[in-house]
Amino acid sequence: MALDRQQIVDEALRLLDDEGLDALSLRTLASRLGVRAPTLYWHVKSKAELLDALADAIMDEAIGALPQAASADGWAGWLLAALSALRAALLRHRDGARVVSGARLALRRADFSEAAMSTLVAHGVELQRARLTVLAGERFTVGYVLEEQAPVDPAQQPPDLGELQRRFPVMTRAIGEYFSTGRGSDDLYRDIARLILGQAARG
């Protein structure tokens, strides 16, 4: 069966999930597909183009999970749900945030921004405020996931808890109180995003 671009992108996503962005190369991808590397160039001209295609595929998942435009929570509630869908799509793929943040010609991220801005404008938000609010939400989300997906060296010993408590008493108390209520990492993301969107709503 003839190889097509969609097969290449699908296998590249599987390679990304299996081995991470640093292991992604056209040569490795060709080997997994059972073809020679030059065969891929009929469909993908360079690694940069492949990364843009991967970013588009990840953003397709985020766009497909966007909530309905009309929301009882108003535009801030809608945007929080949209940004949560973006975070989920990035986390679904190993190094997903690195792929999306590094893509320069992947237009599906712009489609996400357009959908979000259009929704805010439809809810009465002034155009430039809508643009800045969506930009702040997207960049916060991508940066947040970059930290979530940062590799951890299993050989590295964590700092001593007692020393952390002595050095950062206010911070460690705040962290302990927050998570003692049963809240987790998803709650933390949403609570910070609500602060950002709340400031935008009042701005």
SEKOL-858998 format. One line per 4 residues: number of its first residue (from 1); their letters; for each residue x, y negated, z negated of N, C-alpha, C. Coordinates in nm, 4 decimals, decimal comma, always signed. Example, Ala and Ser with C-alpha at 12.3 -4.5 7.8 and 13.67 -1.06 7.14 Angstrom:
% residues 2
1	AS	+1,3190/+0,5690/-0,7800/+1,2300/+0,4500/-0,7800/+1,3200/+0,3300/-0,7800 ~ +1,2850/+0,2250/-0,7080/+1,3670/+0,1060/-0,7140/+1,2900/-0,0030/-0,7870
END
This chain:
% residues 203
1	MALD	+0,0845/+0,1188/+0,0000/+0,0000/+0,0000/+0,0000/+0,0883/-0,1241/+0,0000 ~ +0,0530/-0,2230/+0,0827/+0,1334/-0,3439/+0,0950/+0,1291/-0,4240/-0,0342 ~ +0,2426/-0,4822/-0,0672/+0,2553/-0,5634/-0,1868/+0,1945/-0,7007/-0,1616 ~ +0,1199/-0,7543/-0,2586/+0,0680/-0,8900/-0,2438/+0,1093/-0,9745/-0,3633
5	RQQI	+0,0836/-1,1042/-0,3545/+0,1284/-1,1980/-0,4577/+0,0655/-1,1668/-0,5929 ~ -0,0617/-1,1284/-0,5937/-0,1285/-1,1020/-0,7206/-0,0656/-0,9838/-0,7930 ~ -0,0283/-0,8801/-0,7195/+0,0400/-0,7665/-0,7806/+0,1719/-0,8100/-0,8439 ~ +0,2419/-0,8990/-0,7752/+0,3700/-0,9476/-0,8264/+0,3499/-1,0250/-0,9562
9	VDEA	+0,2527/-1,1142/-0,9577/+0,2262/-1,1942/-1,0775/+0,1807/-1,1053/-1,1927 ~ +0,0939/-1,0089/-1,1631/+0,0460/-0,9182/-1,2684/+0,1607/-0,8391/-1,3298 ~ +0,2505/-0,7892/-1,2451/+0,3635/-0,7118/-1,2974/+0,4616/-0,8022/-1,3711 ~ +0,4773/-0,9248/-1,3226/+0,5648/-1,0198/-1,3908/+0,5110/-1,0516/-1,5308
13	LRLL	+0,3800/-1,0616/-1,5449/+0,3205/-1,0828/-1,6769/+0,3477/-0,9641/-1,7690 ~ +0,3372/-0,8437/-1,7138/+0,3656/-0,7245/-1,7951/+0,5127/-0,7216/-1,8362 ~ +0,6016/-0,7593/-1,7441/+0,7445/-0,7661/-1,7762/+0,7698/-0,8708/-1,8846 ~ +0,7046/-0,9843/-1,8722/+0,7171/-1,0888/-1,9731/+0,6738/-1,0366/-2,1099
17	DDEG	+0,5599/-0,9699/-2,1146/+0,5084/-0,9195/-2,2418/+0,5973/-0,8092/-2,2993 ~ +0,6544/-0,7278/-2,2112/+0,7379/-0,6160/-2,2572/+0,8743/-0,6621/-2,3072 ~ +0,9367/-0,7544/-2,2332/+1,0775/-0,7841/-2,2583/+1,1089/-0,9304/-2,2858 ~ +1,0141/-1,0206/-2,2626/+1,0366/-1,1617/-2,2902/+1,0911/-1,2383/-2,1711
21	LDAL	+1,0856/-1,3703/-2,1835/+1,1237/-1,4578/-2,0726/+1,2698/-1,4428/-2,0324 ~ +1,3589/-1,4232/-2,1288/+1,5015/-1,4157/-2,0965/+1,5354/-1,2945/-2,0107 ~ +1,4506/-1,1921/-2,0154/+1,4757/-1,0715/-1,9360/+1,4094/-1,0769/-1,7995 ~ +1,3319/-1,1821/-1,7751/+1,2574/-1,1902/-1,6490/+1,3484/-1,2365/-1,5360
25	SLRT	+1,3615/-1,1537/-1,4349/+1,4362/-1,1904/-1,3151/+1,3688/-1,1261/-1,1955 ~ +1,3920/-1,1819/-1,0782/+1,3328/-1,1252/-0,9576/+1,3889/-0,9853/-0,9310 ~ +1,5141/-0,9639/-0,9651/+1,5739/-0,8320/-0,9437/+1,5061/-0,7270/-1,0330 ~ +1,4878/-0,7609/-1,1607/+1,4224/-0,6675/-1,2525/+1,2779/-0,6438/-1,2113
29	LASR	+1,2115/-0,7501/-1,1711/+1,0723/-0,7383/-1,1276/+1,0612/-0,6497/-1,0042 ~ +1,1509/-0,6679/-0,9092/+1,1490/-0,5855/-0,7884/+1,1678/-0,4384/-0,8233 ~ +1,2579/-0,4111/-0,9176/+1,2814/-0,2727/-0,9586/+1,1556/-0,2112/-1,0180 ~ +1,0847/-0,2865/-1,0993/+0,9616/-0,2354/-1,1598/+0,8536/-0,2103/-1,0555
33	LGVR	+0,8566/-0,2888/-0,9493/+0,7573/-0,2729/-0,8427/+0,7993/-0,1687/-0,7389 ~ +0,9230/-0,1195/-0,7515/+0,9714/-0,0196/-0,6572/+1,0056/-0,0742/-0,5214 ~ +1,0482/-0,2010/-0,5160/+1,0867/-0,2625/-0,3885/+1,2227/-0,3297/-0,4061 ~ +1,2794/-0,3758/-0,2957/+1,4024/-0,4532/-0,3022/+1,3692/-0,6003/-0,3276
37	APTL	+1,4617/-0,6701/-0,3921/+1,4369/-0,8099/-0,4286/+1,3969/-0,8972/-0,3093 ~ +1,4615/-0,8824/-0,1915/+1,4209/-0,9686/-0,0789/+1,2735/-0,9547/-0,0411 ~ +1,2130/-0,8396/-0,0712/+1,0719/-0,8209/-0,0394/+0,9854/-0,9215/-0,1151 ~ +1,0273/-0,9552/-0,2360/+0,9483/-1,0491/-0,3164/+0,9462/-1,1888/-0,2557
41	YWHV	+1,0523/-1,2232/-0,1824/+1,0621/-1,3594/-0,1302/+0,9580/-1,3889/-0,0226 ~ +0,8921/-1,2883/+0,0297/+0,7810/-1,3117/+0,1212/+0,6645/-1,3761/+0,0468 ~ +0,6569/-1,3503/-0,0827/+0,5430/-1,3972/-0,1622/+0,5812/-1,5026/-0,2660 ~ +0,7039/-1,4932/-0,3188/+0,7511/-1,5860/-0,4224/+0,8906/-1,6311/-0,3821
45	KSKA	+0,9066/-1,7585/-0,3544/+1,0314/-1,8073/-0,2953/+1,1465/-1,8178/-0,3951 ~ +1,1159/-1,8288/-0,5239/+1,2211/-1,8479/-0,6237/+1,1677/-1,8099/-0,7603 ~ +1,2592/-1,8014/-0,8571/+1,2167/-1,7740/-0,9941/+1,1315/-1,8885/-1,0471 ~ +1,1659/-2,0120/-1,0086/+1,0867/-2,1270/-1,0540/+0,9425/-2,1154/-1,0054
49	ELLD	+0,9242/-2,0727/-0,8818/+0,7886/-2,0552/-0,8292/+0,7165/-1,9424/-0,9027 ~ +0,7903/-1,8364/-0,9364/+0,7301/-1,7270/-1,0111/+0,6854/-1,7749/-1,1492 ~ +0,7679/-1,8558/-1,2166/+0,7318/-1,9067/-1,3483/+0,6097/-1,9979/-1,3406 ~ +0,5998/-2,0768/-1,2340/+0,4806/-2,1590/-1,2157/+0,3568/-2,0708/-1,1995
53	ALAD	+0,3719/-1,9620/-1,1257/+0,2595/-1,8697/-1,1061/+0,2199/-1,8029/-1,2378 ~ +0,3181/-1,7695/-1,3197/+0,2885/-1,7114/-1,4510/+0,2175/-1,8135/-1,5398 ~ +0,2644/-1,9374/-1,5365/+0,1990/-2,0419/-1,6150/+0,0542/-2,0596/-1,5701 ~ +0,0316/-2,0578/-1,4389/-0,1053/-2,0684/-1,3871/-0,1913/-1,9525/-1,4360
57	AIMD	-0,1341/-1,8328/-1,4372/-0,2101/-1,7153/-1,4808/-0,2476/-1,7264/-1,6285 ~ -0,1552/-1,7748/-1,7108/-0,1840/-1,7924/-1,8530/-0,2901/-1,9004/-1,8719 ~ -0,2771/-2,0093/-1,7972/-0,3759/-2,1162/-1,8081/-0,5120/-2,0725/-1,7549 ~ -0,5143/-1,9807/-1,6577/-0,6422/-1,9239/-1,6123/-0,7184/-1,8641/-1,7299
61	EAIG	-0,6457/-1,7955/-1,8176/-0,7097/-1,7332/-1,9335/-0,7665/-1,8397/-2,0273 ~ -0,6912/-1,9474/-2,0465/-0,7394/-2,0555/-2,1330/-0,8621/-2,1224/-2,0734 ~ -0,8580/-2,1488/-1,9442/-0,9708/-2,2150/-1,8782/-1,0933/-2,1252/-1,8789 ~ -1,0719/-1,9961/-1,8607/-1,1837/-1,9023/-1,8613/-1,2508/-1,8931/-1,9966
65	ALPQ	-1,1811/-1,9331/-2,1030/-1,2373/-1,9258/-2,2387/-1,2888/-2,0608/-2,2879 ~ -1,2907/-2,1628/-2,2012/-1,3402/-2,2935/-2,2437/-1,4866/-2,2838/-2,2848 ~ -1,5230/-2,3518/-2,3925/-1,6644/-2,3509/-2,4339/-1,7501/-2,4321/-2,3386 ~ -1,8799/-2,4158/-2,3486/-1,9710/-2,4967/-2,2700/-1,9499/-2,6437/-2,3036
69	AASA	-1,9668/-2,7296/-2,2046/-1,9387/-2,8720/-2,2241/-2,0264/-2,9332/-2,3322 ~ -2,1539/-2,8969/-2,3343/-2,2448/-2,9523/-2,4350/-2,2193/-2,8828/-2,5679 ~ -2,2007/-2,9613/-2,6743/-2,1701/-2,9036/-2,8043/-2,2375/-2,9845/-2,9133 ~ -2,2969/-2,9147/-3,0079/-2,3613/-2,9829/-3,1196/-2,2594/-3,0556/-3,2059
73	DGWA	-2,1325/-3,0123/-3,2005/-2,0274/-3,0744/-3,2815/-1,9734/-3,2022/-3,2190 ~ -2,0204/-3,2378/-3,1007/-1,9657/-3,3541/-3,0322/-1,8342/-3,3210/-2,9638 ~ -1,7693/-3,4248/-2,9102/-1,6499/-3,3994/-2,8293/-1,5337/-3,3453/-2,9128 ~ -1,5191/-3,3884/-3,0370/-1,4063/-3,3415/-3,1178/-1,4179/-3,1916/-3,1461
77	GWLL	-1,5395/-3,1453/-3,1759/-1,5603/-3,0021/-3,1978/-1,5358/-2,9225/-3,0711 ~ -1,5803/-2,9770/-2,9574/-1,5569/-2,9089/-2,8294/-1,4068/-2,8998/-2,8003 ~ -1,3353/-3,0101/-2,8208/-1,1922/-3,0116/-2,7888/-1,1146/-2,9184/-2,8809 ~ -1,1536/-2,9114/-3,0075/-1,0879/-2,8177/-3,0981/-1,1054/-2,6745/-3,0487
81	AALS	-1,2254/-2,6408/-3,0031/-1,2493/-2,5062/-2,9496/-1,1675/-2,4827/-2,8228 ~ -1,1565/-2,5854/-2,7385/-1,0782/-2,5729/-2,6148/-0,9300/-2,5533/-2,6459 ~ -0,8784/-2,6301/-2,7400/-0,7371/-2,6172/-2,7769/-0,7105/-2,4832/-2,8446 ~ -0,8068/-2,4330/-2,9209/-0,7918/-2,3006/-2,9813/-0,7867/-2,1928/-2,8737
85	ALRA	-0,8639/-2,2104/-2,7660/-0,8592/-2,1167/-2,6535/-0,7237/-2,1223/-2,5844 ~ -0,6678/-2,2427/-2,5732/-0,5338/-2,2575/-2,5153/-0,4304/-2,1862/-2,6022 ~ -0,4370/-2,2076/-2,7319/-0,3418/-2,1413/-2,8223/-0,3534/-1,9897/-2,8100 ~ -0,4761/-1,9382/-2,8059/-0,4959/-1,7932/-2,7966/-0,4350/-1,7382/-2,6681
89	ALLR	-0,4511/-1,8113/-2,5572/-0,3943/-1,7659/-2,4298/-0,2423/-1,7646/-2,4351 ~ -0,1830/-1,8658/-2,4964/-0,0368/-1,8708/-2,5085/+0,0144/-1,7568/-2,5961 ~ -0,0548/-1,7320/-2,7058/-0,0105/-1,6267/-2,7984/-0,0304/-1,4876/-2,7405 ~ -0,1211/-1,4740/-2,6449/-0,1492/-1,3428/-2,5875/-0,0295/-1,2897/-2,5096
93	HRDG	+0,0607/-1,3781/-2,4707/+0,1760/-1,3374/-2,3894/+0,3054/-1,3768/-2,4581 ~ +0,3959/-1,2835/-2,4636/+0,5268/-1,3103/-2,5240/+0,5920/-1,4287/-2,4530 ~ +0,6391/-1,5247/-2,5296/+0,7001/-1,6467/-2,4746/+0,6027/-1,7264/-2,3880 ~ +0,4734/-1,7108/-2,4142/+0,3742/-1,7813/-2,3327/+0,3907/-1,9321/-2,3376
97	ARVV	+0,4211/-1,9866/-2,4549/+0,4378/-2,1313/-2,4658/+0,5617/-2,1788/-2,3907 ~ +0,6676/-2,0999/-2,3923/+0,7877/-2,1372/-2,3160/+0,7590/-2,1394/-2,1669 ~ +0,6827/-2,0426/-2,1204/+0,6497/-2,0378/-1,9777/+0,5684/-2,1600/-1,9381 ~ +0,4637/-2,1897/-2,0138/+0,3754/-2,3004/-1,9780/+0,4452/-2,4346/-1,9946
101	SGAR	+0,5241/-2,4506/-2,1002/+0,5914/-2,5791/-2,1221/+0,6988/-2,6045/-2,0170 ~ +0,7565/-2,4991/-1,9614/+0,8633/-2,5158/-1,8633/+0,8160/-2,5263/-1,7201 ~ +0,6880/-2,5012/-1,6955/+0,6353/-2,5054/-1,5579/+0,6171/-2,6501/-1,5152 ~ +0,6609/-2,6815/-1,3967/+0,6522/-2,8182/-1,3480/+0,5492/-2,8357/-1,2362
105	LALR	+0,5253/-2,7330/-1,1590/+0,4326/-2,7445/-1,0464/+0,3114/-2,6535/-1,0633 ~ +0,2848/-2,6112/-1,1871/+0,1694/-2,5257/-1,2147/+0,0483/-2,6143/-1,2398 ~ -0,0461/-2,6130/-1,1468/-0,1560/-2,7090/-1,1526/-0,2721/-2,6649/-1,2401 ~ -0,2727/-2,5401/-1,2860/-0,3843/-2,4964/-1,3711/-0,3804/-2,5663/-1,5068
109	RADF	-0,2624/-2,6057/-1,5537/-0,2584/-2,6844/-1,6768/-0,3252/-2,8197/-1,6539 ~ -0,3042/-2,8770/-1,5362/-0,3721/-3,0020/-1,5035/-0,5231/-2,9809/-1,4925 ~ -0,5644/-2,8634/-1,4434/-0,7084/-2,8328/-1,4391/-0,7668/-2,8297/-1,5797 ~ -0,6921/-2,7738/-1,6743/-0,7358/-2,7716/-1,8139/-0,7514/-2,9148/-1,8651
113	SEAA	-0,6510/-2,9980/-1,8380/-0,6557/-3,1374/-1,8823/-0,7738/-3,2107/-1,8197 ~ -0,7966/-3,1876/-1,6929/-0,9079/-3,2538/-1,6231/-1,0417/-3,2138/-1,6842 ~ -1,0585/-3,0850/-1,7128/-1,1836/-3,0383/-1,7733/-1,2028/-3,1013/-1,9108 ~ -1,0943/-3,1080/-1,9887/-1,1047/-3,1650/-2,1230/-1,1325/-3,3147/-2,1172
117	MSTL	-1,0597/-3,3869/-2,0330/-1,0826/-3,5307/-2,0210/-1,2226/-3,5604/-1,9714 ~ -1,2683/-3,4846/-1,8727/-1,4024/-3,5066/-1,8186/-1,5085/-3,4873/-1,9252 ~ -1,4882/-3,3879/-2,0107/-1,5839/-3,3631/-2,1184/-1,5870/-3,4792/-2,2164 ~ -1,4693/-3,5280/-2,2542/-1,4651/-3,6407/-2,3475/-1,5292/-3,7652/-2,2873
121	VAHG	-1,4970/-3,7934/-2,1611/-1,5553/-3,9112/-2,0957/-1,7073/-3,8978/-2,0878 ~ -1,7543/-3,7759/-2,0588/-1,8988/-3,7528/-2,0536/-1,9649/-3,7742/-2,1889 ~ -1,8859/-3,7590/-2,2976/-1,9377/-3,7825/-2,4325/-1,9164/-3,9273/-2,4772 ~ -1,8780/-4,0140/-2,3841/-1,8681/-4,1559/-2,4145/-1,7319/-4,2046/-2,4571
125	VELQ	-1,6294/-4,1197/-2,4479/-1,4946/-4,1622/-2,4852/-1,4341/-4,2437/-2,3706 ~ -1,3736/-4,3571/-2,4036/-1,3110/-4,4421/-2,3019/-1,1989/-4,3646/-2,2320 ~ -1,1791/-4,3907/-2,1029/-1,0919/-4,3093/-2,0183/-0,9511/-4,2935/-2,0764 ~ -0,8836/-4,4043/-2,1088/-0,7458/-4,3936/-2,1565/-0,7387/-4,3267/-2,2936
129	RARL	-0,8376/-4,3491/-2,3766/-0,8406/-4,2809/-2,5050/-0,8599/-4,1309/-2,4857 ~ -0,9435/-4,0941/-2,3891/-0,9635/-3,9526/-2,3590/-0,8334/-3,8898/-2,3118 ~ -0,7611/-3,9616/-2,2249/-0,6344/-3,9083/-2,1737/-0,5348/-3,8872/-2,2867 ~ -0,5183/-3,9868/-2,3734/-0,4206/-3,9756/-2,4816/-0,4608/-3,8689/-2,5826
133	TVLA	-0,5890/-3,8568/-2,6084/-0,6365/-3,7559/-2,7042/-0,6101/-3,6151/-2,6522 ~ -0,6424/-3,5915/-2,5254/-0,6193/-3,4596/-2,4662/-0,4696/-3,4305/-2,4603 ~ -0,3908/-3,5298/-2,4219/-0,2454/-3,5113/-2,4144/-0,1884/-3,4768/-2,5517 ~ -0,2334/-3,5486/-2,6554/-0,1852/-3,5200/-2,7912/-0,2242/-3,3786/-2,8332
137	GERF	-0,3474/-3,3389/-2,8046/-0,3935/-3,2060/-2,8429/-0,3188/-3,0958/-2,7704 ~ -0,2970/-3,1134/-2,6398/-0,2254/-3,0116/-2,5621/-0,0807/-2,9999/-2,6089 ~ -0,0137/-3,1124/-2,6237/+0,1285/-3,1066/-2,6600/+0,1468/-3,0542/-2,8020 ~ +0,0562/-3,0914/-2,8923/+0,0620/-3,0340/-3,0259/+0,0466/-2,8826/-3,0187
141	TVGY	-0,0493/-2,8356/-2,9401/-0,0773/-2,6917/-2,9332/+0,0401/-2,6154/-2,8738 ~ +0,0936/-2,6634/-2,7630/+0,2067/-2,5944/-2,7007/+0,3273/-2,5944/-2,7941 ~ +0,3555/-2,7089/-2,8575/+0,4673/-2,7155/-2,9512/+0,4462/-2,6255/-3,0719 ~ +0,3232/-2,6193/-3,1197/+0,2914/-2,5342/-3,2341/+0,3177/-2,3879/-3,2010
145	VLEE	+0,2752/-2,3464/-3,0812/+0,2951/-2,2067/-3,0417/+0,4420/-2,1788/-3,0122 ~ +0,5150/-2,2767/-2,9628/+0,6592/-2,2575/-2,9443/+0,7240/-2,2174/-3,0770 ~ +0,6834/-2,2818/-3,1848/+0,7374/-2,2447/-3,3160/+0,6864/-2,1080/-3,3602 ~ +0,5584/-2,0810/-3,3339/+0,5030/-1,9508/-3,3731/+0,5745/-1,8360/-3,3017
149	QAPV	+0,6140/-1,8592/-3,1768/+0,6752/-1,7534/-3,0969/+0,8276/-1,7546/-3,1022 ~ +0,8853/-1,8452/-3,1796/+1,0314/-1,8501/-3,1895/+1,0829/-1,7183/-3,2470 ~ +1,1884/-1,6615/-3,1877/+1,2390/-1,5325/-3,2352/+1,2966/-1,5428/-3,3759 ~ +1,2795/-1,4370/-3,4519/+1,3324/-1,4288/-3,5878/+1,4385/-1,3188/-3,5912
153	DPAQ	+1,5547/-1,3520/-3,6424/+1,6626/-1,2543/-3,6538/+1,6341/-1,1658/-3,7761 ~ +1,6035/-1,0372/-3,7549/+1,5709/-0,9505/-3,8685/+1,6879/-0,9309/-3,9643 ~ +1,8097/-0,9582/-3,9173/+1,9273/-0,9412/-4,0033/+1,9488/-1,0612/-4,0950 ~ +1,8807/-1,1708/-4,0656/+1,8998/-1,2919/-4,1458/+1,8183/-1,2842/-4,2741
157	QPPD	+1,8824/-1,3088/-4,3861/+1,8164/-1,3021/-4,5155/+1,7339/-1,4294/-4,5392 ~ +1,6090/-1,4156/-4,5846/+1,5289/-1,5345/-4,6136/+1,5836/-1,6070/-4,7370 ~ +1,5584/-1,7376/-4,7483/+1,6071/-1,8121/-4,8656/+1,5437/-1,7583/-4,9940 ~ +1,6123/-1,7770/-5,1025/+1,5630/-1,7355/-5,2327/+1,4419/-1,8215/-5,2705
161	LGEL	+1,3318/-1,7559/-5,3092/+1,2084/-1,8269/-5,3400/+1,2273/-1,9238/-5,4565 ~ +1,2980/-1,8810/-5,5578/+1,3210/-1,9684/-5,6718/+1,3953/-2,0948/-5,6331 ~ +1,4946/-2,0803/-5,5463/+1,5701/-2,1961/-5,4999/+1,4814/-2,2898/-5,4188 ~ +1,3963/-2,2315/-5,3348/+1,3032/-2,3148/-5,2567/+1,2103/-2,3929/-5,3496
165	QRRF	+1,1601/-2,3269/-5,4525/+1,0696/-2,3939/-5,5460/+1,1399/-2,5061/-5,6219 ~ +1,2663/-2,4870/-5,6541/+1,3415/-2,5922/-5,7233/+1,3714/-2,7094/-5,6302 ~ +1,4052/-2,6774/-5,5076/+1,4451/-2,7821/-5,4132/+1,3257/-2,8549/-5,3528 ~ +1,2163/-2,7800/-5,3273/+1,0979/-2,8383/-5,2630/+0,9732/-2,8134/-5,3482
169	PVMT	+0,9655/-2,8692/-5,4666/+0,8546/-2,8348/-5,5561/+0,7172/-2,8745/-5,5036 ~ +0,7060/-2,9919/-5,4456/+0,5757/-3,0371/-5,3947/+0,5331/-2,9531/-5,2752 ~ +0,6262/-2,9291/-5,1829/+0,5951/-2,8523/-5,0631/+0,5531/-2,7097/-5,0967 ~ +0,6296/-2,6430/-5,1820/+0,5974/-2,5037/-5,2133/+0,4657/-2,4937/-5,2903
173	RAIG	+0,4364/-2,5937/-5,3749/+0,3084/-2,5925/-5,4455/+0,1923/-2,6092/-5,3468 ~ +0,2097/-2,7005/-5,2511/+0,1048/-2,7238/-5,1511/+0,0813/-2,5990/-5,0661 ~ +0,1897/-2,5339/-5,0249/+0,1779/-2,4125/-4,9437/+0,1083/-2,3026/-5,0231 ~ +0,1505/-2,2854/-5,1476/+0,0898/-2,1823/-5,2304/-0,0580/-2,2045/-5,2519
177	EYFS	-0,0972/-2,3293/-5,2797/-0,2384/-2,3600/-5,3004/-0,3195/-2,3370/-5,1740 ~ -0,2625/-2,3739/-5,0607/-0,3357/-2,3604/-4,9338/-0,3667/-2,2140/-4,9045 ~ -0,2665/-2,1294/-4,9098/-0,2861/-1,9897/-4,8697/-0,3485/-1,9049/-4,9805 ~ -0,3510/-1,9549/-5,1035/-0,4136/-1,8783/-5,2118/-0,5650/-1,8697/-5,1957
181	TGRG	-0,6205/-1,9529/-5,1124/-0,7656/-1,9526/-5,0901/-0,8075/-1,8513/-4,9838 ~ -0,7112/-1,7760/-4,9308/-0,7436/-1,6769/-4,8284/-0,7286/-1,7279/-4,6867 ~ -0,6864/-1,8523/-4,6728/-0,6661/-1,9060/-4,5391/-0,5389/-1,8480/-4,4768 ~ -0,5392/-1,8409/-4,3434/-0,4257/-1,7833/-4,2710/-0,3721/-1,8774/-4,1656
185	SDDL	-0,2924/-1,8226/-4,0742/-0,2256/-1,9057/-3,9740/-0,3242/-1,9717/-3,8780 ~ -0,4332/-1,9043/-3,8444/-0,5333/-1,9650/-3,7559/-0,5986/-2,0847/-3,8240 ~ -0,6272/-2,0713/-3,9535/-0,6862/-2,1822/-4,0288/-0,5907/-2,3012/-4,0329 ~ -0,4628/-2,2719/-4,0519/-0,3636/-2,3793/-4,0595/-0,3595/-2,4563/-3,9280
189	YRDI	-0,3577/-2,3835/-3,8162/-0,3576/-2,4506/-3,6861/-0,4804/-2,5396/-3,6720 ~ -0,5974/-2,4857/-3,7011/-0,7203/-2,5626/-3,6817/-0,7278/-2,6825/-3,7760 ~ -0,6816/-2,6665/-3,8992/-0,6871/-2,7782/-3,9938/-0,5962/-2,8931/-3,9499 ~ -0,4778/-2,8600/-3,8994/-0,3878/-2,9659/-3,8498/-0,4475/-3,0307/-3,7257
193	ARLI	-0,5024/-2,9492/-3,6351/-0,5642/-3,0035/-3,5147/-0,6815/-3,0947/-3,5501 ~ -0,7583/-3,0559/-3,6521/-0,8698/-3,1421/-3,6950/-0,8199/-3,2768/-3,7429 ~ -0,7073/-3,2800/-3,8126/-0,6498/-3,4076/-3,8551/-0,6162/-3,4955/-3,7348 ~ -0,5537/-3,4350/-3,6344/-0,5158/-3,5103/-3,5142/-0,6400/-3,5612/-3,4427
197	LGQA	-0,7373/-3,4739/-3,4238/-0,8582/-3,5135/-3,3526/-0,9413/-3,6115/-3,4344 ~ -0,9360/-3,5968/-3,5672/-1,0088/-3,6897/-3,6525/-0,9531/-3,8303/-3,6406 ~ -0,8210/-3,8416/-3,6344/-0,7601/-3,9717/-3,6149/-0,7990/-4,0295/-3,4789 ~ -0,8025/-3,9411/-3,3773/-0,8402/-3,9874/-3,2438/-0,9854/-4,0347/-3,2423
201	ARG	-1,0723/-3,9631/-3,3142/-1,2136/-3,9994/-3,3159/-1,2344/-4,1351/-3,3838 ~ -1,1501/-4,1640/-3,4841/-1,1642/-4,2908/-3,5558/-1,0908/-4,4053/-3,4879 ~ -0,9970/-4,3670/-3,3941/-0,9132/-4,4695/-3,3325/-0,9870/-4,5684/-3,2499
END
